[in-house]
Amino acid sequence: MRTTATKLAAVVGLSAMLVLSACSGGDGGGDAATNPVTDPSIGIAIDGTGKAVEPTQDTVVIEVFSDFLCPWCQRFEEDHGAELLELAGDDRFDVRWRPVAWLDRNAGGTEYSTRTAMLLLHVAQESPEHFWDAVEGIMAIRETGPSLSHEELAAVVADLGVDGDLVAAQDDDALREQVLAFSNAASALEVAHVPWVNIDGEQWDWSAEDAGSVVDAAHAALS
């Protein structure tokens, strides 16, 4: 796991067409009260040390739209998670994680996308110092995650050092409404699939052969 205060750690059997279809967005309605750390119109803005970031006009914004059940989101996290943490620790950049729950239809009725997004929002609000570890830790169990009970999934997050009733968090109505609001915000921004990455307002195609690193792409946006 990553230890954000001291170091950076390294953050599929489907065709690209099937994955893109599975990871595409849907429609829905609903609003939710916002928390300064987890505003659906902004995203989860937490720096590399686990502190909330106040969005400004003076930074290059990197937005990551992601679903914890998406295999390509897991691949993106594996390839670029450490780079995002590096950027989050640089005052010139504002990294915003924007969870969605579009893939519950593929979770066998377990609402895995929603429950994991709820847990991430809980961590961001209640234990932000563990946020980046939670992203990595939850992504790492994607393949078997939907089979986990509330208690088993809670244990995965608790093992990262997160306190609180992580079982109850998966049934919290306010957190559920926030996840819906995050998902709807992504749809309103015409995010077509996940992972979807915007750098300084422009989509960055991380899967392109010449994409390079997200760090390079972010630094290019400084000029």
Secondary structure by P-SEA (a helix, b strand, c coil): cccccccccccccccaaaaaaaabbbbbbbbbbbcccccccccccccccccccccccccbbbbbbbbcccaaaaaaaaccaaaaaaaaacccbbbbbbbbccccccccccaaaaaaaaaaaaaacccccaaaaaaaaaaaaccccccccaaaaaaaaaaaccccaaaaaaacaaaaaaaaaaaaaaaaaccccccbbbcccccccccccccccaaaaaaaacc
